[in-house]
Amino acid sequence: MALTISVLAKFSDRVTQTLSLELVPVQLNPTELITDSQPQFMDVTVETDGYDMLKYAFQHLTYKIDVTTLDKSNSTYTWTADLKDFKGSDFFDESFEIIALSPKVVRFNYDTQSQKRVPVTVVARTQFSVGYDMLNPLTSRPDSITIVGAKTSLDTIDRISTLNIEMTAVKSDINQSVELRIPPNLKPSSNVVQVFGTVEKFTEGKINVPVSVVNLPEGFTVSIFPKEIPVVYYTNLRTYDSITATDFKVVCDFNNFNIDSKVLVPTLASHPKSIKNASLEINKLEFVMTKKMTKVIGLTGGIGSGKTTVSKMFESVGVPVYNADLEAKKLMHSSFELKQKIKQLLGNQAYNGNQINKAFISKNIFNNPKLLAKMNALVHPEVAKHYKHWLSKQSAIYVVKEVAILFEIGAEDEFDYILTVTAPESLCIQRVIQRDQTTEKGIRAIMSNQLQTSVKVLKSDFVIHNIDIENSLKQVYDIHNEIHKTNSQL
């Protein structure tokens, strides 16, 4: 009886105690969330009767903080606590005296709540039974999930991975549920995905594939040894019989050539999708590189002389022919940049829609030498670039390049031979009138801008007097045979 009275007397005494309160922010904006990794606590030192203190001694204490009453910055809510915040509050009754608070300033970090769709990456370590392998990489369903959390956290995440899958002695299709590795403080649309994989029997094969040489410097040819390389590949049995050499592409790229190594290095540029992996049995090729010796005839002549007719005669005996005027017209039609430059020079009337306005251009430039020179300065560089590429692809002993104004643009040094086609002036005018439905005055205006035929003849290696077809063809044969005889060693 005396002990009971003593204990009761103790509880009736005034006691001082420090209580730890977990601070819980409330009334957040729906688009915001607290990003602190750990809860915030405040130590509150109070004095009260032992009886009143007893009910706080054995429970987890939480104190709600209305953030709408706090100071707010771009990323922080700040609460500067005061003793009066607790006095008269519902948390402590009137018997409590609030003595001290620590800390007095508490900051809650927050961020804008956002969501993001990210792909799922399957992480697996798979060992297969002998002769089996995966047809394609493992996939998941769903293949992506939505995650919700702080925007700053989401900005650092570009994918979500599965927990690691360990599989051994696999020889059948894979179909299993796997948990996702979700970073802290994020809410996923799903915590689990279904992982799938098709497993089939595989075998090894070997096939000889021709080697292609790419990016060879212009004006050169190359011979390689060997010309075919064995490719070893690993594929499923189902498609094994359908695989052929044409399904592979092996290349030697001169852009990657190391002059010190003196060998070409082949690479497997492509192979069938059904193949798991493939490799080359040979990784170095010997080669011999030689400069092309193709000769070039520059074929020219005045308007109406029959240059194109003679060019076609050379084509009939197997000689490659490049018609600079024809290619210039094609480029003037197809090149957007060249079109714009011509319109800037001559005006929009230079084109009818997408078609060249030949009549307008002829009328303006052939009576204006300065304008003609500017027009040539636009067109000729584009034609030269196109011709250079064309010539690099030729392997004949010689080719013909038809250039109407060869001498006028000072291109004599670009050719191994120069051939001028001539015809009587009256015949030239007659041909052009019949061909272009133009006037003699217009033709003579063009002729006045071209070098005199007599001067061209003196500067030429060959001359064809193009009056009748039979005689002109005989002259073409003679020139063709002479060039072949002179250059037969090439």
C-alpha positions, 0 to 999 in steps of 0.5 A: 500500500505504501509503495503504491502511494509512493509511485502515484506521488512520482507521477503527480510530480512535474517532469521535464522531457524532450520529445522527438516529433516527426514533421509531416508536410501537408497541404502540398500543391497536387503537382508537388512532392517532398524530395527529402530522402529522410523524414525531418524531426524536431526535438521539443522540450516540455514540462508537465505532470508525470501522468500527462507525460506518460501517454507520449512516452511510448508512441511515435509522435508526428506533427503536421506542418501546413506548407501553405503557411511557410516561406517558399522558394523554387525548391524549398519550404522553410519553417521557422518554428516558435514556441507559440506554434505549440502553445494552445495547439491541439498537440499538447494540452494546457498542462504542458509548458513548451520550454525549447525547440531544436532545430528552430529552422526546418527546410523541406525540399520539394520538386514538381511532380512529373511522369515519363514513359521509359523503355524496359531493359531486360538484364539476363545471364543465360547459358544454353544447352549445347546446340541451342541459342536465342533467336532474337534478344529477350523482350519484355511485355510491356516494353515500357512503363510510366514512372511518376516522381520528381522532375529532377529525378525523372530527367536522369532516367532514360530506362528501367532495368529488370532484376538480373535473370540467371538461367542455365541449360536453356533449350526451350522458349523463355516466358517468365515474370521478372521484377523491375529495379525501381529507383527510390521515391518513384512510382511505376505503372507496373513493378513486374514485366513478362520476359520472352525469348525464342530458343532454337537449335543453331549450327555453324556454316562457312561460305565464300563471299566476293570482296568489293573495294569501295572509295577507290581514289579516282583515276585508279584501278585495283586488283586484290588477292584473294578475291573471295573470303570465307565467312564463318557464321552461326545461324538457326537450323531452320534458315541454314539451307536458304543462306547464300553468298549474296546475303553477305557483303564484304568490303575493303574501304580505301578511306580506312587504308593505312599506307604503312601496312601495305595491305587492305583490311576487309570488313563484313559490311552486312549479313542476313538478320537470321544469322546470330554472328559471323566473322571473316577467316582472312583479315588481310588482302594483298593488292596491286593498284594502278593508275588508269590510262584512259585517253580523252578526246575533246570533240568540238565544233561550231553550231550546226556542224554535227558534233552530236552526230559524230559523237553517236558514231563513236558510240556505235564503235563502243566508245563512251561519250560524255555530252557536256551540253546535254549534261549541263541541261540536265543539271540546269533542270535537276540541281535546285542550287543551280536553278536558284543561281540562274534565276538570280542572274537572269530572273525568274523568267529563266524557267517556266515552272520546272522547265528551262526557258531556252528561248529567253536564255538564248535571247538574253545571253548570246547578245551579251558577252558579259552575261554569257561569261557569268552564265558559263561561270555558274554552269561549267563548274557543276558540269566539270564535277559531274564529268570527273565522277563519270570519267573515274568509272570508265575503263576504255582505252579512250573516251570522247567528251563533246564540248561545244565551246572547248576553245572558248573556255580555254579547256585545251589542256584537259584533253589528250586529243582534240577533234573539231567537226566542221561543215560549210557555214550554209549547211550549218545554218540550214541544219539548225533552222530545221532542228530548232525552228529558229532564224538565220539572224539568231544563228549568226548571233550565236556563231559570232560568240564562237571561235572561228572554225579555221582557228579551231582546225589549226589547234586540233589533232583531228578534223572531221568534215561532216558533210555526208554520213558515209564519209564522216563514219569512215573518218571516225573509223580511221581516228578510232583505229589510230588511237587504238594502235597508238595506245594498244600497250595500255 
